[in-house]
Amino acid sequence: MTKDTLRLVSWNINSIRLRLPNVEAFVAAEAPDILCFQEIKCQTAEFPEKAFKDMGLPHLAVFGQKGGHHGVAIASREPLDVLDPAPLCREGHARVNSVKVAGLELHNIYLPAGGDVPDPDENPKFAHKLDFVGRLGKHFKTSAKDGQPRVLVGDLNIAPHPSDVWSHKQLLKIVSHTPVETEALEKARQSGGFTDLARHIHDDDQRLYSWWSYRARDWAASNKGRRLDHIWTNQAATPLTDMDSYRIHLGWRGGWKPSDHAPISIAIKPA
């Protein structure tokens, strides 16, 4: 039987097999109903399926990739109807998986980071990133008014607002916060009819981060973070959302061999 409210989590796990103990501890502490992972870094057959069944999350949609790169997965207490992934990645990477769960259409996305040089002519990775964002807007624009409750989550590798980075001025020329990226993401969001829940809930001057670099000696003390992880809902799904439930699970950025991303979550009613 489907629960009255589902706790939905998005987490760039940065290797599902390496950080499986972290996931097991998180599930035991937070009891999520649906976990969307990005950067699982394994092939589909290598995903630790048994461990998730033991955690009470037996329903899986996994899209892995050879070579230990990229990869996305959804683990759920509720049955999943696997959908064709949105055609967003021109390179054929395992970056998108899509399901229908509890009446909701759910899209789990790992958007390309884009390399270090914010110039599409000089940097093919950045060109790929911009192409991906453009495809995202065009794809979801076609279904924006179909009435289907739709949720988009994932590591979008863009911190769109000035308060989504530790220094708006210093990061304007740094990939993830350049104007060409933030404007493209905002255009895509509006085209798809999505609400960025974090900014819908929190004032624009509220600093929100979900990622902190491994390079920092003490990431918590320096707190030079960026909000790269997102939960978006369309017009039909937004009213189903418990706005008071949005969380960035800061504590899980620390501890034993953490990902450089903290999980984020929201509670949402089945459609």
N, C-alpha and C positions, 0 to 999 in steps of 0.2 A: 504494500500500500504506500502510495506517495505521501510524504510528509506535508504538513501545512506550509512550512517554510523550509527552503533549501539553502544551506550555506555553500556558496560558490567561491572557490579560491583560484587565483592565478599565480603561478610561481615559475620564474626562470630558475630551474634547479641546477643548471650547469653540471650535468652528468647525473642521471637518475640512479645509476648503479653505485657510483661513489658515495652519493648522499642519501642512499636509501635509509640508513639509520635516522637521519634528520627527518625524513618524511614520516617514518614510523612514529617518531616521537611527536611530531606535529599532529598527526592524525589522532594519536592517543590523547593529546592535550586539548585539541580544538574541535574534534569530531566533525570535520567537513563532510558534505554530501557529494560534492563534485570538485575534483581537483583538475585544473588545466595546467599542464607543464609545458615549458618551452626549453629548448636546448637540452634534450634528453641525452644526446651524444651516444646513441647506440642504434643498431639496426632493429627493425621491428621484432624479429625473433629473439633478440637479446633482452627485451624489456622484461623486468622481473615480475611476471604475471602472477605467480603463486603468492608472492609477498603481498600484493594488493588484494588478492582474494582473502588472505589471512587477516588483512586490515578491515575487511568488510566493505571493500570497494571492488567488487568482482566484475563490473561491467567496464570494458576497456575499448578505447579507440586509439590505436597507436600508429604513428607514421614516422618510422625511423629512416635512417640513411646510412649507407655504407661509408666507412672512413671516419666514423666517430664525430661527425659534424651535424649541427642543426638538430632537427627532430622535434616533434610535438606529440603530446599524448593527453588523453582525457581518461580519468578514472572516476567511477561513479557508483554510488549505492543504488541509484535508479537505473533501469534499463536504458540503453542507448540505441538509437536508430542512426546508423552511420550514413552521412550524406556525402555527396561528391564535394571535395574541398573547393572553395572559391579559387578561380584561376588567377592568382595574384603574382606568382613567382615565375618570371620569364626564364630563370635558370634551371627550373625543375627541382629545386631544393625541397626538402621536407620541412616546410615552414607553416603550413596551414592544415588544420583538420576541423571538420564540421560535423555536428550531430544534432539530432532532435532528442530532447530529454525533458520529461515532465511537461510537454506542450511548448517548450521553449526551443527556439533555434539558436544554437550556440556555436560560435566561431572562435577557435583558438589560434592565435597568430603570433609568429616569431618573425618580426620585420627585420630585414638586414641592418646590421650596424652601420655599414657605409664606409669603413676604413677611416683614415685620418685626414685626408685632404678633401675639403668641401667644394670640390670642383668636378662636375660630371664629365668635363672634357679631359681632365687629367687623371681622374680616378674612376675606373669602371665600377668599383664597388659602390661609390656614391651615386653613380648614374643608375645602377640597379636599384638602389634604395628609393630614389625619386620615382623610378618607373613603377615600383611596387606600390608606393603610396598613391600614385595616379590611378593604377588599376583598382586599388581598394575603393576609391571614391566612385569610379565608373561602375564597378560591379554592384555595389550596394545601392547606388542611385536607382538602378532598374527595379529594385524590390522595396524601395523606401516606403511606399504607400500601400503595400499589400495586406496590412493588418496583422501580419504574423509577429508575435512577440519575439524579438531578436536581441541577442546579447553578443557583444564582441569583446573578447578579453585577450590579454597577452602582453608580451614585451614588444612594444612598438618602437623602442630605441629612439624615441624623440621626447624631449621634455618641452611641452608646448608653451607654458606660461612663464613669465619672469620669476615667479615664486616657486617654480618647479626645479630650479637650479640654485646652487649656493651663491652664485654671482652672475646675474643676468649680463652685466657689462663685460665681464671677463670671458664669458662663454659664447658670446655672439659669433665668434669665428671658429668655434669648436664644434665638430660634428656631434649632433644630437640636439643642438640648440640654435643652429644658424637660421636666419630668417627664411631662407628658401625651404628648409625642412618644416619649420613650425607653421608657415603659411600653407604649405602643401597638405599637412596633416589636418589643419583646421578646415580647409576646403573639402577634403575627403570626408571628414566627420559630418559636416553640414550636408554634403551631397547624399550621404547615407541616412540622414535623418536621425543621427545618434546624439545622445547626451553623454558628455564626459562626467561620470558620476562624482568623481573626486572634486571637480570644480563646481559642480552643481550643488554639492553639499557644503563645501568650504569656501570662504571668501577668497578672492583672488590674491589678497596679501598674506594668506596663510601659507607658510612654507611647507611643502609636502615632498618628501623624497622616498624612493623605493630602491635605489641603487647607490652603492658606495664602492669606490675602486679598491681593489686588493692592494694597490700601490701605497696607500696611506698606511703609515706605521700604526696609527691609532685612528681607525675610521670613525669611531664614535666621538672622539674628542675633537677631531678636525671638522667632522660633520659636513664634508664637501660632497653632498649628495645630489642626485637628480631623480626626478619622477619619470622613469622610463616605462613603468608598468601601468596598464590601464584597464578599466572596466567601462564599457559603453553600453547603453541600452537605447533601443529605439522608442518611438512614441507609444507603442503598445506594451512594451516591457517596463518602462520607467515607473508607471503607477503600481506595478507589482513589487517594487523594490522597497525594502525597509531602509530609509535613508540614514537612520541612526546607527545602522549596523556596519557601515563602511569602516574598514580597518586596514592599516598598514602594520603588519606584524613585525615590528622593529626587532624584537628580541631574537628572531630567527635569522637575522643577519649575523649574529654573533654565535658563540659556542663552538662546537666541534666541526672543523672543516666546513664552514658555511658557504653557501652560494654568495656571490656578491650582490644578489637581489634578495629583498625581503618579500615574502608572500603578501598578497593583498586579497581582501575578501569582502563579500557583500551577502546579505540574506535576501532571497527573492522568493516569491510565491510561485507555485506551478501555474501554468496558464490554463 
